Amino acid sequence: MLAKNKVVKNAKWIIVCKVVQSLLQLVIGMLCARYLGPSNYGLINYAASIVAFVLPIMQLGLQSTLVQEFIDTPEKEGKIMGTSLVLDLLSGALCISMVAAFVGVVNRGETETLIVAVLYSLSLIFRAFELLQCWFQYKLQSKYPSIVMLCAYVTVSCYRVFLLITSKDIYWFAVVNSLDFGIIGISLLIIYHKLGAQKLSFSFSLAKSLLSRSKYYILSAMMVTLFQNTDHIMLKLIKGDAENGFYTAAITCAGVAQFVYTAIIDSMRPVILTCKKSGEAEYEKNISRLYCVVIYLAFAQAIFFTVFANLIIFVLYGREYMSAVRVLQILVWYVSFSYMGSVRNIWILAEGKQSMLWKINLSGALLNVVINFLLIPVMGAGGAALASLVTQIFTNFLLGFIVKPLRKNNILLLKGLNPKLLLDAIKK
């Protein structure tokens, strides 16, 4: 009971802080989208998509395995954390040069695109410190990173308002993420030390061991990123910045409640992994319960956004973005299936089946590229949205019935469709 209370309290801290952050993000993002217009807004998000492509390389898959590392060897917390941070900082610097090289070749002669992409990619250095959140998750003390992220976003929101008031150009908006992650990283590092955590240290042998266990997540994350961001890049190259702007507006709306799912999943991850050691029945029940909460929340959101898409886009972005309505009505269902994959990945980690991740996501990535290639020239942003939805349904639901080692997980997923589990989770 005590552990469950900690999970609920931990999730509440994340959700409350993220609600405020999400509202700020929605309002400030809407103002920035209106100010920049579909073309510049599309360009900023083109840069974001390129950075997202190298993010799995920069993160080295460590975020998916660190909680398990802490549970298995708590006496090495400081060495695990310190080694992971050094690895991510080095890979971050490498990834910035990769972004510059890619844009320099693909967008040859587009100086503005190159500058915006490089400025946006500077955030990769500071994103290394996101790994500290894994330690707070492990300790069920997510209130600290939640408050820090909220304060950082309030600060950055004020900076964005300043940019709008003073009519700054697009380059100023490109460095916003660096400021955000910089504040978060430095603050979390200070709190980590204040809480009396183990001293950070680096170990070459541990680095090799960590990378050996996380390598499957690097490949997996790269495949996920491929089918999550191919649409943005193909839209720009085939249809231009404006169409990408419509698509970005729709996907921002569809993901407005992302923090709720993230909070629930992050809070349940250490509990599920710990239950795996103590008892199979409770472990499987917790996975089905998590599926249940995530699925029903996502379906409720999808129905609401489908019905009120016209009003949502008009109020948030104005008539200039009304082409995003149809895109939103498709994309919001993508969210419902997307988080099925996040829950499945916890099961995969607990069962030690990490080697399957890259194969699962490779199939999704290839399918996504093919569908995008076929639909974007005909349907534009709507085609990209449909490609994303089909890919998520195939990768996170249908594939689980096709691939034999994943069928046990899909049985737990189907059990999660029982609404009694939702009532049970609420009562807990």
Secondary structure, DSSP 8 states (H G I E B T S, - for coil): -HHHHHHHHHHHHHHHHHHHHHHHHHHHHHHHHHHHHHHHHHHHHHHHHHHHHHHHHHHTTGGGTHHHHHHH-GGGHHHHHHHHHHHHHHHHHHHHHHHHHHHHHHTTT-HHHHHHHHHHHTHHHHHGGGGHHHHHHHTT-THHHHHHHHHHHHHHHHHHHHHHHTT--HHHHHTHHHHHHHHHHHHHHHHHHHTT-------HHHHHHHHHHHHHHHHHHHHHHHHHHHHHHHHHHHH-HHHHHHHHHHHHHHTTTHHHHHHHHHHHHHHHHHHHHH-HHHHHHHHHHHHHHHHHHHHHHHHHHHHTHHHHHHHHH-GGGTTHHHHHHHHHHHHHHHHHHHHHHHHHHHHT-GGGHHHHHHHHHHHHHHHHHHHHHHHTHHHHHHHHHHHHHIIIIIHHHHSGGGHHHHHHHHHTT-HHHHHHHHH-
